[in-house]
Amino acid sequence: MFLAFTRGIARKQVTGLGNFWVDLTRSTVHVLLTFSLVLALFLVGEGVVQNFSAYVPAKTIEGAEQLLPQGPAASQVAIKQLGSNGGGFFGVNSAHPYENPTPWSNFLEMISLILLASACTYVFGVMVGSKRQGWGLFAAMMSMLVVMLALSLWSEYELR
């Protein structure tokens, strides 16, 4: 949707309205699918579950039986994080140990949340023909992030 909107703003002479579905398909296939495939491979390497089993029985230390959930989590987590979509494969966003097993997977998931949003500012500048406008938008976004982060840190840790 961003590309269609930006293309509409950036055009100087309008000969036609353009095709929203072409923009949507191109951005989904070329951007989201590519980045989610790469991120899913990294997440699988970090230990995020990626299989087609429903449940695996396991015995606890006390000797009781329990069922461990399985499934294609890494591929769904990748597109969830890149698209900033809510929910999680196991129902607790990325707090489940099968969905976020290591500090590196946590770092990758946090970076993927802001990756496309911050890249859109640069793409906007390129499409408009002035990279300075893109960097200006990026600076505005980052300054708001820093201010809000400082406020939340102050309220959490009561820094004085």
N, CA and C atoms as an extended XYZ file, in Angstrom:
480
Properties=species:S:1:pos:R:3:atomname:S:1:resname:S:1:resid:I:1 pbc="F F F"
N         0.822       -1.174        0.000 N   MET     1
C         0.000        0.000        0.000 CA  MET     1
C         0.879        1.256        0.000 C   MET     1
N         1.989        1.186        0.710 N   PHE     2
C         2.894        2.333        0.771 CA  PHE     2
C         3.405        2.706       -0.615 C   PHE     2
N         3.797        1.698       -1.405 N   LEU     3
C         4.342        1.991       -2.731 CA  LEU     3
C         3.303        2.641       -3.638 C   LEU     3
N         2.066        2.170       -3.575 N   ALA     4
C         1.008        2.766       -4.395 CA  ALA     4
C         0.759        4.213       -3.970 C   ALA     4
N         0.735        4.464       -2.683 N   PHE     5
C         0.520        5.819       -2.165 CA  PHE     5
C         1.661        6.747       -2.568 C   PHE     5
N         2.889        6.278       -2.409 N   THR     6
C         4.047        7.105       -2.734 CA  THR     6
C         4.133        7.358       -4.231 C   THR     6
N         3.824        6.354       -5.022 N   ARG     7
C         3.839        6.542       -6.473 CA  ARG     7
C         2.817        7.598       -6.878 C   ARG     7
N         1.675        7.606       -6.206 N   GLY     8
C         0.665        8.618       -6.491 CA  GLY     8
C         1.122       10.021       -6.140 C   GLY     8
N         1.888       10.157       -5.056 N   ILE     9
C         2.408       11.466       -4.653 CA  ILE     9
C         3.555       11.902       -5.563 C   ILE     9
N         4.404       10.967       -5.948 N   ALA    10
C         5.631       11.298       -6.663 CA  ALA    10
C         5.421       11.611       -8.138 C   ALA    10
N         4.326       11.213       -8.716 N   ARG    11
C         4.123       11.421      -10.148 CA  ARG    11
C         3.898       12.899      -10.454 C   ARG    11
N         4.549       13.338      -11.506 N   LYS    12
C         4.416       14.738      -11.896 CA  LYS    12
C         3.325       14.911      -12.943 C   LYS    12
N         3.286       14.039      -13.915 N   GLN    13
C         2.248       14.093      -14.939 CA  GLN    13
C         1.459       12.796      -14.878 C   GLN    13
N         0.190       12.905      -14.650 N   VAL    14
C        -0.653       11.727      -14.501 CA  VAL    14
C        -1.243       11.358      -15.852 C   VAL    14
N        -0.884       10.188      -16.342 N   THR    15
C        -1.490        9.685      -17.573 CA  THR    15
C        -2.514        8.617      -17.260 C   THR    15
N        -2.492        8.107      -16.052 N   GLY    16
C        -3.449        7.097      -15.624 CA  GLY    16
C        -3.390        6.971      -14.123 C   GLY    16
N        -4.336        6.271      -13.605 N   LEU    17
C        -4.411        6.139      -12.158 CA  LEU    17
C        -3.419        5.121      -11.620 C   LEU    17
N        -3.049        4.125      -12.404 N   GLY    18
C        -2.180        3.066      -11.933 CA  GLY    18
C        -3.006        1.903      -11.433 C   GLY    18
N        -2.343        0.830      -11.103 N   ASN    19
C        -3.035       -0.370      -10.675 CA  ASN    19
C        -2.578       -0.731       -9.264 C   ASN    19
N        -3.478       -0.608       -8.309 N   PHE    20
C        -3.161       -0.908       -6.916 CA  PHE    20
C        -2.741       -2.360       -6.753 C   PHE    20
N        -3.397       -3.279       -7.445 N   TRP    21
C        -3.119       -4.706       -7.277 CA  TRP    21
C        -1.739       -5.077       -7.795 C   TRP    21
N        -1.280       -4.397       -8.830 N   VAL    22
C         0.078       -4.633       -9.319 CA  VAL    22
C         1.085       -4.179       -8.266 C   VAL    22
N         0.870       -3.003       -7.683 N   ASP    23
C         1.766       -2.510       -6.634 CA  ASP    23
C         1.755       -3.429       -5.420 C   ASP    23
N         0.568       -3.870       -5.025 N   LEU    24
C         0.448       -4.753       -3.869 CA  LEU    24
C         1.148       -6.084       -4.116 C   LEU    24
N         0.954       -6.657       -5.295 N   THR    25
C         1.588       -7.937       -5.617 CA  THR    25
C         3.101       -7.797       -5.687 C   THR    25
N         3.579       -6.756       -6.326 N   ARG    26
C         5.031       -6.564       -6.432 CA  ARG    26
C         5.677       -6.357       -5.069 C   ARG    26
N         5.061       -5.533       -4.233 N   SER    27
C         5.660       -5.292       -2.914 CA  SER    27
C         5.596       -6.539       -2.042 C   SER    27
N         4.539       -7.317       -2.169 N   THR    28
C         4.437       -8.540       -1.375 CA  THR    28
C         5.462       -9.570       -1.816 C   THR    28
N         5.555       -9.799       -3.124 N   VAL    29
C         6.461      -10.832       -3.631 CA  VAL    29
C         7.915      -10.408       -3.511 C   VAL    29
N         8.228       -9.182       -3.922 N   HIS    30
C         9.627       -8.764       -3.968 CA  HIS    30
C        10.180       -8.335       -2.618 C   HIS    30
N         9.354       -7.810       -1.739 N   VAL    31
C         9.854       -7.313       -0.456 CA  VAL    31
C         9.507       -8.269        0.679 C   VAL    31
N         8.216       -8.435        0.965 N   LEU    32
C         7.817       -9.239        2.125 CA  LEU    32
C         8.236      -10.696        2.004 C   LEU    32
N         7.994      -11.304        0.857 N   LEU    33
C         8.328      -12.718        0.695 CA  LEU    33
C         9.828      -12.952        0.780 C   LEU    33
N        10.606      -12.085        0.149 N   THR    34
C        12.062      -12.237        0.170 CA  THR    34
C        12.622      -12.079        1.579 C   THR    34
N        12.252      -10.997        2.257 N   PHE    35
C        12.762      -10.768        3.607 CA  PHE    35
C        12.267      -11.822        4.594 C   PHE    35
N        11.020      -12.261        4.448 N   SER    36
C        10.505      -13.267        5.381 CA  SER    36
C        11.185      -14.611        5.171 C   SER    36
N        11.547      -14.946        3.937 N   LEU    37
C        12.268      -16.192        3.684 CA  LEU    37
C        13.642      -16.162        4.340 C   LEU    37
N        14.359      -15.058        4.180 N   VAL    38
C        15.689      -14.930        4.791 CA  VAL    38
C        15.589      -14.937        6.315 C   VAL    38
N        14.644      -14.191        6.869 N   LEU    39
C        14.470      -14.154        8.323 CA  LEU    39
C        14.062      -15.517        8.868 C   LEU    39
N        13.200      -16.232        8.158 N   ALA    40
C        12.780      -17.564        8.607 CA  ALA    40
C        13.962      -18.524        8.650 C   ALA    40
N        14.858      -18.442        7.680 N   LEU    41
C        16.044      -19.308        7.697 CA  LEU    41
C        16.934      -18.992        8.896 C   LEU    41
N        17.121      -17.704        9.201 N   PHE    42
C        17.897      -17.335       10.386 CA  PHE    42
C        17.216      -17.825       11.664 C   PHE    42
N        15.892      -17.701       11.736 N   LEU    43
C        15.168      -18.135       12.934 CA  LEU    43
C        15.237      -19.645       13.113 C   LEU    43
N        15.161      -20.390       12.028 N   VAL    44
C        15.307      -21.847       12.122 CA  VAL    44
C        16.707      -22.189       12.619 C   VAL    44
N        17.705      -21.452       12.139 N   GLY    45
C        19.073      -21.656       12.611 CA  GLY    45
C        19.238      -21.361       14.095 C   GLY    45
N        18.409      -20.484       14.629 N   GLU    46
C        18.460      -20.151       16.052 CA  GLU    46
C        17.617      -21.084       16.908 C   GLU    46
N        16.862      -21.985       16.285 N   GLY    47
C        16.115      -22.970       17.060 CA  GLY    47
C        14.619      -22.783       17.114 C   GLY    47
N        14.074      -21.868       16.326 N   VAL    48
C        12.622      -21.704       16.284 CA  VAL    48
C        12.029      -22.915       15.574 C   VAL    48
N        10.932      -23.423       16.094 N   VAL    49
C        10.310      -24.637       15.572 CA  VAL    49
C         9.816      -24.403       14.146 C   VAL    49
N        10.131      -25.346       13.255 N   GLN    50
C         9.642      -25.300       11.876 CA  GLN    50
C         9.476      -26.735       11.394 C   GLN    50
N         8.303      -27.300       11.631 N   ASN    51
C         7.983      -28.642       11.155 CA  ASN    51
C         6.479      -28.744       10.956 C   ASN    51
N         6.011      -29.906       10.566 N   PHE    52
C         4.580      -30.080       10.336 CA  PHE    52
C         3.961      -31.063       11.316 C   PHE    52
N         4.588      -31.270       12.454 N   SER    53
C         4.020      -32.126       13.497 CA  SER    53
C         2.999      -31.322       14.290 C   SER    53
N         1.979      -32.001       14.774 N   ALA    54
C         0.971      -31.315       15.589 CA  ALA    54
C         1.463      -31.197       17.027 C   ALA    54
N         1.662      -32.322       17.671 N   TYR    55
C         2.132      -32.352       19.055 CA  TYR    55
C         3.127      -33.487       19.207 C   TYR    55
N         4.053      -33.323       20.139 N   VAL    56
C         5.023      -34.364       20.452 CA  VAL    56
C         4.862      -34.701       21.926 C   VAL    56
N         4.630      -35.980       22.263 N   PRO    57
C         4.517      -36.329       23.684 CA  PRO    57
C         5.889      -36.285       24.360 C   PRO    57
N         5.901      -35.832       25.595 N   ALA    58
C         7.144      -35.753       26.364 CA  ALA    58
C         6.848      -36.112       27.808 C   ALA    58
N         7.879      -36.611       28.490 N   LYS    59
C         7.758      -36.964       29.891 CA  LYS    59
C         8.454      -35.897       30.724 C   LYS    59
N         7.778      -35.402       31.748 N   THR    60
C         8.357      -34.375       32.611 CA  THR    60
C         9.304      -35.010       33.622 C   THR    60
N         9.974      -34.193       34.413 N   ILE    61
C        10.895      -34.690       35.432 CA  ILE    61
C        10.157      -35.526       36.467 C   ILE    61
N         8.915      -35.122       36.759 N   GLU    62
C         8.113      -35.852       37.742 CA  GLU    62
C         7.537      -37.146       37.184 C   GLU    62
N         7.675      -37.368       35.890 N   GLY    63
C         7.171      -38.585       35.284 CA  GLY    63
C         5.818      -38.442       34.615 C   GLY    63
N         5.244      -37.274       34.640 N   ALA    64
C         3.942      -37.061       34.003 CA  ALA    64
C         4.125      -36.886       32.492 C   ALA    64
N         3.059      -37.158       31.760 N   GLU    65
C         3.071      -36.981       30.309 CA  GLU    65
C         2.537      -35.592       29.962 C   GLU    65
N         3.124      -34.982       28.952 N   GLN    66
C         2.608      -33.717       28.455 CA  GLN    66
C         2.801      -33.683       26.941 C   GLN    66
N         2.048      -32.815       26.286 N   LEU    67
C         2.155      -32.649       24.841 CA  LEU    67
C         2.828      -31.316       24.533 C   LEU    67
N         3.873      -31.369       23.722 N   LEU    68
C         4.581      -30.161       23.313 CA  LEU    68
C         4.072      -29.724       21.941 C   LEU    68
N         3.612      -28.487       21.808 N   PRO    69
C         3.099      -28.031       20.507 CA  PRO    69
C         4.226      -27.870       19.494 C   PRO    69
N         3.931      -28.166       18.262 N   GLN    70
C         4.884      -28.048       17.161 CA  GLN    70
C         4.200      -27.315       16.016 C   GLN    70
N         4.865      -27.162       14.913 N   GLY    71
C         4.261      -26.566       13.732 CA  GLY    71
C         5.220      -25.652       12.991 C   GLY    71
N         4.759      -25.070       11.894 N   PRO    72
C         5.608      -24.179       11.089 CA  PRO    72
C         5.685      -22.773       11.685 C   PRO    72
N         6.320      -22.651       12.821 N   ALA    73
C         6.336      -21.372       13.538 CA  ALA    73
C         7.302      -20.360       12.926 C   ALA    73
N         8.491      -20.786       12.524 N   ALA    74
C         9.512      -19.837       12.050 CA  ALA    74
C         9.040      -19.049       10.836 C   ALA    74
N         8.400      -19.721        9.899 N   SER    75
C         7.941      -19.016        8.698 CA  SER    75
C         6.829      -18.028        9.024 C   SER    75
N         5.962      -18.384        9.960 N   GLN    76
C         4.872      -17.476       10.317 CA  GLN    76
C         5.353      -16.337       11.213 C   GLN    76
N         6.324      -16.608       12.067 N   VAL    77
C         6.884      -15.552       12.920 CA  VAL    77
C         7.601      -14.515       12.059 C   VAL    77
N         8.305      -14.965       11.024 N   ALA    78
C         9.048      -14.036       10.166 CA  ALA    78
C         8.118      -13.034        9.498 C   ALA    78
N         7.042      -13.512        8.902 N   ILE    79
C         6.132      -12.586        8.221 CA  ILE    79
C         5.349      -11.759        9.234 C   ILE    79
N         5.103      -12.336       10.422 N   LYS    80
C         4.401      -11.579       11.470 CA  LYS    80
C         5.246      -10.395       11.927 C   LYS    80
N         6.519      -10.615       12.149 N   GLN    81
C         7.390       -9.552       12.641 CA  GLN    81
C         7.657       -8.504       11.561 C   GLN    81
N         7.887       -8.937       10.332 N   LEU    82
C         8.157       -7.975        9.259 CA  LEU    82
C         6.945       -7.111        8.956 C   LEU    82
N         5.768       -7.703        9.013 N   GLY    83
C         4.558       -6.951        8.732 CA  GLY    83
C         3.978       -6.266        9.942 C   GLY    83
N         4.625       -6.407       11.087 N   SER    84
C         4.148       -5.842       12.354 CA  SER    84
C         2.733       -6.302       12.682 C   SER    84
N         2.447       -7.565       12.378 N   ASN    85
C         1.136       -8.128       12.671 CA  ASN    85
C         1.140       -8.690       14.082 C   ASN    85
N         0.021       -8.651       14.742 N   GLY    86
C        -0.075       -9.137       16.114 CA  GLY    86
C        -0.245      -10.643       16.177 C   GLY    86
N        -0.385      -11.128       17.372 N   GLY    87
C        -0.594      -12.556       17.580 CA  GLY    87
C         0.698      -13.326       17.475 C   GLY    87
N         0.620      -14.574       17.772 N   GLY    88
C         1.777      -15.426       17.667 CA  GLY    88
C         1.338      -16.832       17.345 C   GLY    88
N         2.257      -17.644       16.897 N   PHE    89
C         1.914      -19.013       16.525 CA  PHE    89
C         1.432      -19.802       17.734 C   PHE    89
N         2.036      -19.551       18.883 N   PHE    90
C         1.662      -20.270       20.101 CA  PHE    90
C         0.741      -19.451       20.999 C   PHE    90
N         0.278      -18.310       20.527 N   GLY    91
C        -0.721      -17.532       21.244 CA  GLY    91
C        -0.188      -16.500       22.219 C   GLY    91
N         1.112      -16.383       22.378 N   VAL    92
C         1.657      -15.408       23.328 CA  VAL    92
C         2.698      -14.507       22.654 C   VAL    92
N         2.408      -14.144       21.401 N   ASN    93
C         3.333      -13.339       20.601 CA  ASN    93
C         4.703      -14.000       20.569 C   ASN    93
N         5.757      -13.293       20.898 N   SER    94
C         7.091      -13.887       20.847 CA  SER    94
C         7.617      -14.235       22.229 C   SER    94
N         6.731      -14.418       23.194 N   ALA    95
C         7.163      -14.754       24.549 CA  ALA    95
C         7.342      -16.257       24.739 C   ALA    95
N         6.862      -17.066       23.827 N   HIS    96
C         6.971      -18.520       23.949 CA  HIS    96
C         8.396      -18.952       23.607 C   HIS    96
N         8.974      -19.878       24.380 N   PRO    97
C        10.362      -20.283       24.124 CA  PRO    97
C        10.574      -20.992       22.789 C   PRO    97
N         9.528      -21.557       22.188 N   TYR    98
C         9.697      -22.162       20.861 CA  TYR    98
C         9.690      -21.108       19.762 C   TYR    98
N         9.141      -19.956       20.060 N   GLU    99
C         9.037      -18.893       19.066 CA  GLU    99
C        10.191      -17.906       19.176 C   GLU    99
N        10.854      -17.872       20.321 N   ASN   100
C        11.928      -16.916       20.562 CA  ASN   100
C        12.928      -17.553       21.530 C   ASN   100
N        13.705      -18.549       21.066 N   PRO   101
C        14.508      -19.339       22.001 CA  PRO   101
C        15.828      -18.720       22.456 C   PRO   101
N        16.411      -17.814       21.696 N   THR   102
C        17.737      -17.297       22.036 CA  THR   102
C        17.745      -15.768       22.011 C   THR   102
N        18.760      -15.155       22.602 N   PRO   103
C        18.874      -13.693       22.499 CA  PRO   103
C        19.042      -13.213       21.054 C   PRO   103
N        19.719      -13.996       20.223 N   TRP   104
C        19.877      -13.605       18.822 CA  TRP   104
C        18.546      -13.622       18.085 C   TRP   104
N        17.705      -14.615       18.365 N   SER   105
C        16.389      -14.634       17.715 CA  SER   105
C        15.551      -13.450       18.193 C   SER   105
N        15.678      -13.096       19.461 N   ASN   106
C        14.967      -11.926       19.980 CA  ASN   106
C        15.447      -10.654       19.287 C   ASN   106
N        16.763      -10.522       19.123 N   PHE   107
C        17.324       -9.357       18.444 CA  PHE   107
C        16.842       -9.276       16.997 C   PHE   107
N        16.868      -10.408       16.288 N   LEU   108
C        16.405      -10.428       14.898 CA  LEU   108
C        14.930      -10.054       14.795 C   LEU   108
N        14.130      -10.534       15.728 N   GLU   109
C        12.704      -10.227       15.699 CA  GLU   109
C        12.444       -8.756       16.019 C   GLU   109
N        13.216       -8.188       16.931 N   MET   110
C        13.038       -6.762       17.243 CA  MET   110
C        13.458       -5.878       16.068 C   MET   110
N        14.570       -6.214       15.427 N   ILE   111
C        15.026       -5.440       14.271 CA  ILE   111
C        14.034       -5.557       13.121 C   ILE   111
N        13.476       -6.755       12.932 N   SER   112
C        12.546       -6.940       11.816 CA  SER   112
C        11.255       -6.151       12.005 C   SER   112
N        10.912       -5.820       13.251 N   LEU   113
C         9.719       -5.000       13.482 CA  LEU   113
C         9.867       -3.589       12.913 C   LEU   113
N        11.057       -3.021       12.992 N   ILE   114
C        11.240       -1.639       12.536 CA  ILE   114
C        11.953       -1.546       11.194 C   ILE   114
N        12.369       -2.667       10.635 N   LEU   115
C        13.146       -2.657        9.398 CA  LEU   115
C        12.384       -2.032        8.238 C   LEU   115
N        11.207       -2.537        7.940 N   LEU   116
C        10.470       -2.040        6.780 CA  LEU   116
C         9.930       -0.631        7.005 C   LEU   116
N         9.507       -0.329        8.217 N   ALA   117
C         8.990        1.017        8.493 CA  ALA   117
C        10.075        2.072        8.305 C   ALA   117
N        11.277        1.779        8.763 N   SER   118
C        12.349        2.759        8.593 CA  SER   118
C        12.851        2.796        7.153 C   SER   118
N        12.806        1.681        6.447 N   ALA   119
C        13.231        1.669        5.046 CA  ALA   119
C        12.258        2.427        4.153 C   ALA   119
N        11.002        2.483        4.554 N   CYS   120
C        10.000        3.193        3.747 CA  CYS   120
C        10.315        4.678        3.628 C   CYS   120
N        10.957        5.259        4.621 N   THR   121
C        11.286        6.683        4.535 CA  THR   121
C        12.323        6.932        3.443 C   THR   121
N        13.308        6.049        3.345 N   TYR   122
C        14.325        6.181        2.298 CA  TYR   122
C        13.710        5.950        0.919 C   TYR   122
N        12.859        4.938        0.811 N   VAL   123
C        12.194        4.650       -0.465 CA  VAL   123
C        11.334        5.837       -0.888 C   VAL   123
N        10.672        6.460        0.066 N   PHE   124
C         9.887        7.653       -0.241 CA  PHE   124
C        10.777        8.737       -0.839 C   PHE   124
N        11.926        8.975       -0.224 N   GLY   125
C        12.843        9.989       -0.738 CA  GLY   125
C        13.334        9.675       -2.135 C   GLY   125
N        13.623        8.414       -2.402 N   VAL   126
C        14.081        8.020       -3.736 CA  VAL   126
C        12.969        8.200       -4.765 C   VAL   126
N        11.747        7.793       -4.415 N   MET   127
C        10.637        7.879       -5.370 CA  MET   127
C        10.220        9.324       -5.643 C   MET   127
N        10.345       10.185       -4.659 N   VAL   128
C         9.998       11.591       -4.838 CA  VAL   128
C        11.111       12.330       -5.582 C   VAL   128
N        12.323       11.799       -5.522 N   GLY   129
C        13.449       12.436       -6.201 CA  GLY   129
C        14.294       13.289       -5.286 C   GLY   129
N        14.058       13.198       -3.993 N   SER   130
C        14.824       13.975       -3.022 CA  SER   130
C        15.082       13.095       -1.802 C   SER   130
N        16.281       12.529       -1.752 N   LYS   131
C        16.619       11.660       -0.621 CA  LYS   131
C        16.617       12.427        0.695 C   LYS   131
N        16.825       13.736        0.620 N   ARG   132
C        16.802       14.551        1.844 CA  ARG   132
C        15.443       14.504        2.520 C   ARG   132
N        14.369       14.452        1.732 N   GLN   133
C        13.035       14.341        2.324 CA  GLN   133
C        12.879       13.006        3.046 C   GLN   133
N        13.409       11.949        2.451 N   GLY   134
C        13.361       10.640        3.096 CA  GLY   134
C        14.136       10.622        4.401 C   GLY   134
N        15.336       11.212        4.370 N   TRP   135
C        16.130       11.261        5.593 CA  TRP   135
C        15.486       12.173        6.632 C   TRP   135
N        14.805       13.212        6.180 N   GLY   136
C        14.077       14.080        7.112 CA  GLY   136
C        12.952       13.333        7.818 C   GLY   136
N        12.208       12.530        7.052 N   LEU   137
C        11.166       11.695        7.665 CA  LEU   137
C        11.765       10.694        8.644 C   LEU   137
N        12.897       10.105        8.252 N   PHE   138
C        13.565        9.147        9.137 CA  PHE   138
C        14.017        9.822       10.427 C   PHE   138
N        14.579       11.024       10.313 N   ALA   139
C        15.024       11.757       11.506 CA  ALA   139
C        13.842       12.098       12.406 C   ALA   139
N        12.709       12.468       11.810 N   ALA   140
C        11.519       12.769       12.613 CA  ALA   140
C        11.030       11.518       13.339 C   ALA   140
N        11.016       10.390       12.636 N   MET   141
C        10.588        9.138       13.273 CA  MET   141
C        11.529        8.745       14.406 C   MET   141
N        12.831        8.849       14.155 N   MET   142
C        13.795        8.449       15.174 CA  MET   142
C        13.778        9.390       16.371 C   MET   142
N        13.565       10.681       16.134 N   SER   143
C        13.507       11.606       17.271 CA  SER   143
C        12.288       11.308       18.141 C   SER   143
N        11.154       10.987       17.513 N   MET   144
C         9.979       10.607       18.311 CA  MET   144
C        10.233        9.311       19.070 C   MET   144
N        10.927        8.362       18.430 N   LEU   145
C        11.254        7.104       19.100 CA  LEU   145
C        12.150        7.345       20.307 C   LEU   145
N        13.158        8.178       20.139 N   VAL   146
C        14.089        8.452       21.240 CA  VAL   146
C        13.377        9.152       22.392 C   VAL   146
N        12.518       10.117       22.091 N   VAL   147
C        11.785       10.826       23.147 CA  VAL   147
C        10.867        9.865       23.900 C   VAL   147
N        10.122        9.058       23.176 N   MET   148
C         9.204        8.116       23.831 CA  MET   148
C         9.965        7.036       24.600 C   MET   148
N        11.104        6.604       24.058 N   LEU   149
C        11.923        5.627       24.768 CA  LEU   149
C        12.475        6.225       26.058 C   LEU   149
N        12.914        7.478       26.000 N   ALA   150
C        13.412        8.144       27.210 CA  ALA   150
C        12.308        8.281       28.251 C   ALA   150
N        11.101        8.631       27.815 N   LEU   151
C         9.980        8.738       28.755 CA  LEU   151
C         9.640        7.393       29.388 C   LEU   151
N         9.648        6.341       28.589 N   SER   152
C         9.319        5.029       29.150 CA  SER   152
C        10.418        4.539       30.082 C   SER   152
N        11.679        4.798       29.738 N   LEU   153
C        12.766        4.413       30.643 CA  LEU   153
C        12.691        5.202       31.946 C   LEU   153
N        12.379        6.487       31.850 N   TRP   154
C        12.247        7.304       33.053 CA  TRP   154
C        11.123        6.783       33.937 C   TRP   154
N         9.995        6.419       33.342 N   SER   155
C         8.871        5.940       34.153 CA  SER   155
C         9.129        4.551       34.725 C   SER   155
N         9.873        3.732       34.002 N   GLU   156
C        10.150        2.381       34.492 CA  GLU   156
C        11.221        2.370       35.579 C   GLU   156
N        12.277        3.131       35.371 N   TYR   157
C        13.414        3.073       36.283 CA  TYR   157
C        13.503        4.269       37.215 C   TYR   157
N        12.615        5.231       37.070 N   GLU   158
C        12.586        6.431       37.897 CA  GLU   158
C        13.956        7.104       37.954 C   GLU   158
N        14.505        7.368       36.777 N   LEU   159
C        15.804        8.031       36.688 CA  LEU   159
C        15.659        9.486       37.120 C   LEU   159
N        16.554        9.936       37.990 N   ARG   160
C        16.492       11.321       38.477 CA  ARG   160
C        17.823       11.975       38.366 C   ARG   160
